[in-house]
């Protein structure tokens, strides 16, 4: 009996030794190096996001994917030695979602569908994106080391702010103004660093102010040039990169609940509608779109007389924006 117990103890000890060796072998096969990430927000934004997400994508199978949520100032990650593509972005946006995150080439930010009040026959729209800050690195080599690799990174804003003011006749007959912009980027390729369009209008709120309609909206940064042939885009089911026509659509809901629509081509002046200093939280007065005299917008008088109170319309304020200077812009 005593011999049997002795043999059992020897067997268990041998198993523990073998298991320990096996575990050490596994750890030796998959070493990791420390990576210390420091994020600098100077000149980017004064309103820091809640935190960021960092993803290391292995290139050509060299290494393995590492994904971690970090504080807004950065933090430490353990990454196996290898070559990586890296993306970092803030994760606390209200309307922005992430999809196709399985690879550096496909990870994309997009905005949720607009789900507010609708108009019969109105196409599907998406929300204007809120703040998104991104860093992307096409290739980064992580060597095997006992010392942590220090990385000092700075994210950039990839969302542009736009605003406009336009004079409209007959606003006393209008209770609500709904707007959308067609042709700007409604999604953003985080890894590749360009905005793309899936042809969905971007919704924005507008408000009446005297005889003018004023609105503020945002869109992802446009691609500077077409980086991928259109045929390849279609074959991969990807959104278009090319800059096309940009149209502003205003829908006036009148006191008798009828709707009048106006479409304005702003392709030639869209860059002028960008607010100078897009990272500045201080508001500016929107630039004014001056329509030709033969193309002025006038809301037709409804069959039902307007409410003596005037009707309020939808609030068009965006936090941190407001009036400063007025700029008149011609529309060709």
URNOR-V944455 format. One record per residue. N is the residue number from 1. NEAR is the number of other ideal C-beta (glycine too) atoms within 8 Angstrom. Layout:
N;NEAR, N;NEAR
//
This chain:
1;4, 2;5, 3;6, 4;7, 5;8, 6;8, 7;8, 8;8, 9;8, 10;8, 11;8, 12;8, 13;8, 14;8, 15;8, 16;8, 17;8, 18;8, 19;8, 20;8, 21;8, 22;8, 23;8, 24;8, 25;8, 26;8, 27;8, 28;7, 29;6, 30;8, 31;9, 32;8, 33;14, 34;11, 35;12, 36;11, 37;13, 38;10, 39;13, 40;8, 41;10, 42;5, 43;4, 44;11, 45;11, 46;4, 47;7, 48;6, 49;13, 50;6, 51;11, 52;16, 53;12, 54;13, 55;13, 56;15, 57;12, 58;12, 59;11, 60;5, 61;5, 62;8, 63;13, 64;7, 65;7, 66;10, 67;7, 68;8, 69;7, 70;13, 71;7, 72;12, 73;6, 74;11, 75;9, 76;8, 77;12, 78;8, 79;13, 80;11, 81;10, 82;12, 83;11, 84;16, 85;13, 86;12, 87;15, 88;14, 89;14, 90;14, 91;10, 92;7, 93;11, 94;5, 95;10, 96;11, 97;8, 98;10, 99;7, 100;7, 101;8, 102;5, 103;9, 104;10, 105;6, 106;10, 107;15, 108;12, 109;15, 110;13, 111;13, 112;9, 113;7, 114;9, 115;4, 116;5, 117;5, 118;5, 119;9, 120;4, 121;3, 122;7, 123;4, 124;6, 125;12, 126;13, 127;11, 128;11, 129;16, 130;10, 131;11, 132;15, 133;14, 134;14, 135;12, 136;13, 137;9, 138;4, 139;8, 140;9, 141;7, 142;14, 143;7, 144;5, 145;8, 146;2, 147;5, 148;9, 149;11, 150;6, 151;8, 152;6, 153;11, 154;10, 155;14, 156;8, 157;11, 158;12, 159;13, 160;10, 161;11, 162;13, 163;14, 164;13, 165;14, 166;12, 167;10, 168;14, 169;9, 170;10, 171;11, 172;6, 173;12, 174;16, 175;9, 176;10, 177;16, 178;13, 179;15, 180;11, 181;15, 182;12, 183;10, 184;13, 185;12, 186;13, 187;14, 188;16, 189;12, 190;13, 191;13, 192;8, 193;8, 194;12, 195;14, 196;15, 197;14, 198;9, 199;6, 200;9, 201;10, 202;17, 203;13, 204;12, 205;10, 206;14, 207;13, 208;11, 209;7, 210;4, 211;6, 212;12, 213;14, 214;13, 215;14, 216;13, 217;12, 218;11, 219;16, 220;16, 221;11, 222;11, 223;13, 224;4, 225;4, 226;8, 227;7, 228;8, 229;6, 230;9, 231;6, 232;9, 233;12, 234;8, 235;6, 236;6, 237;4, 238;9, 239;9, 240;11, 241;11, 242;7, 243;5, 244;8, 245;7, 246;12, 247;12, 248;13, 249;13, 250;15, 251;12, 252;14, 253;12, 254;13, 255;12, 256;7, 257;6, 258;8, 259;9, 260;9, 261;8, 262;8, 263;7, 264;13, 265;10, 266;13, 267;10, 268;7, 269;12, 270;11, 271;5, 272;8, 273;13, 274;10, 275;11, 276;5, 277;6, 278;10, 279;8, 280;6, 281;7, 282;7, 283;8, 284;12, 285;11, 286;12, 287;13, 288;13, 289;13, 290;7, 291;11, 292;6, 293;5, 294;4, 295;7, 296;9, 297;12, 298;7, 299;13, 300;7, 301;5, 302;11, 303;4, 304;6, 305;4, 306;10, 307;7, 308;4, 309;4, 310;7, 311;10, 312;4, 313;11, 314;9, 315;6, 316;12, 317;8, 318;6, 319;4, 320;7, 321;11, 322;7, 323;5, 324;7, 325;5, 326;7, 327;8, 328;7, 329;11, 330;6, 331;13, 332;4
//
